[in-house]
Amino acid sequence: MSAPDATGMRILVIEDQRDIAANIWDFLERRGHAVDHCADGATGLARARLGGFDAIVLDLGLPRLDGLALCRALRDAGDGVPVLMLTARDTLEDKLRGYAEGADDYMVKPFALRELEARLRALHRRCAPAATPAPLSHAGLAYDPAMLAATREGRRIPLTRMQGALLAALLAKAPHVCARERLLRTLWPGGDGDIAALHTLVYELRALVDRPFARPLIASVRGVGYRIAEAP
């Protein structure tokens, strides 16, 4: 893999369809990005674990290890590299599964290569950590954006990037209500999120930071949004 141009990124493409992979590779290289490619999930996971990539383009249907399992393995290992998932499946349930396993964005085949690059650049900007990320806390629940992990009652809870962004938005407004529209704009600035995706993300976050504990903290405010409960 050659070095990218000054404004380029290092991108790993994990795609088993040779023509699609070749088209992505050729286009992105012409645009100044450095591209590496793997044609199956197991090899792609091993390459991704070596690090050094600014983003991953990940096909959902891969031989040896599918895209969902690959993304889940990266997130379970604490790897926060931005992942743009590709799939031929265009149902809401498929999108929600992708987000649930830690994908940051989702594109349905066929797609425009210019839009693919634009989304990769947006992901890179959006996922780049702040110089000094400030931990947030309320009512005994804390979140450290630098570590992509929450803490409650001394227990460290790893989160996906999307789960962390949701918790950060709730903690930043705590104990006040964070409106659903605000959360949708924060989590999906490209406008591709919806209420069903938000509900799924809240459900996942509750399973991690509420369900294992005696007192739930994430409260629904009917017709408005969500809030972190006040300290007892």
DAVENCOR-V616322 format. One record per pair of residues at least 24 apart in sequence whose ideal C-beta (glycine too) atoms are under 7 Angstrom apart, sorted by the first residue. I is the first residue (numbers start at 0). J is the second residue. D is the distance in whole Angstrom. If there is no record, write none. Layout:
i;j;d
I;J;D
I;J;D
This chain:
i;j;d
0;33;5
0;34;7
0;35;5
1;33;5
2;33;6
3;31;6
3;32;5
3;33;4
4;31;3
6;31;6
7;31;4
7;32;4
7;33;6
8;32;5
8;53;4
8;54;6
8;119;7
8;123;6
9;33;5
9;51;6
9;52;5
9;53;5
10;34;5
10;52;7
10;53;7
10;54;5
10;56;6
10;119;7
11;35;5
11;46;6
11;47;6
11;52;5
11;55;5
12;36;5
12;56;5
13;37;5
13;40;7
13;43;3
13;55;7
13;56;7
13;57;5
13;58;6
13;61;7
14;56;7
14;58;4
14;85;7
15;39;6
15;58;6
15;61;5
15;62;6
22;112;7
23;56;6
23;112;7
23;115;7
26;112;4
27;116;6
30;116;6
39;63;4
40;64;3
40;65;6
40;66;7
40;68;7
40;69;5
43;69;6
44;69;5
44;72;6
47;73;6
47;80;7
52;80;6
53;123;5
54;80;7
54;81;5
54;83;6
54;119;5
54;122;6
54;123;6
55;80;6
55;82;5
56;83;5
56;85;6
57;82;5
57;83;7
57;84;5
57;85;7
58;85;5
59;84;6
59;85;7
59;86;4
59;88;7
67;96;6
67;97;7
67;100;5
70;100;5
70;101;5
70;102;6
71;100;4
71;101;6
73;101;7
74;101;4
74;159;5
77;147;7
77;157;6
79;126;7
79;147;5
79;160;5
81;122;4
81;123;6
81;126;4
83;118;6
83;119;6
83;122;6
91;195;6
94;196;7
95;195;7
95;196;6
95;199;5
98;161;6
98;196;6
98;200;7
99;199;6
99;203;6
101;159;4
101;160;7
103;160;6
103;161;7
121;189;7
125;188;7
126;160;6
135;167;6
135;170;4
135;171;6
136;170;7
137;170;5
137;173;4
137;174;7
137;227;5
138;216;6
138;227;6
138;228;6
138;229;6
138;230;4
139;230;7
140;208;6
140;216;6
140;227;7
142;166;5
142;167;6
142;170;6
149;208;5
151;208;6
151;212;6
152;212;6
156;207;5
156;208;6
158;207;7
161;186;6
161;200;6
162;200;7
162;203;6
162;204;5
165;200;5
165;201;7
165;204;6
166;204;6
169;217;7
169;225;6
169;226;7
169;227;5
170;227;6
173;226;7
173;227;4
174;226;6
174;227;6
174;228;7
174;229;4
175;226;6
176;220;5
176;223;5
176;224;5
176;226;5
177;224;5
177;225;6
177;226;6
178;223;6
178;224;4
179;224;5
182;224;7
201;225;6
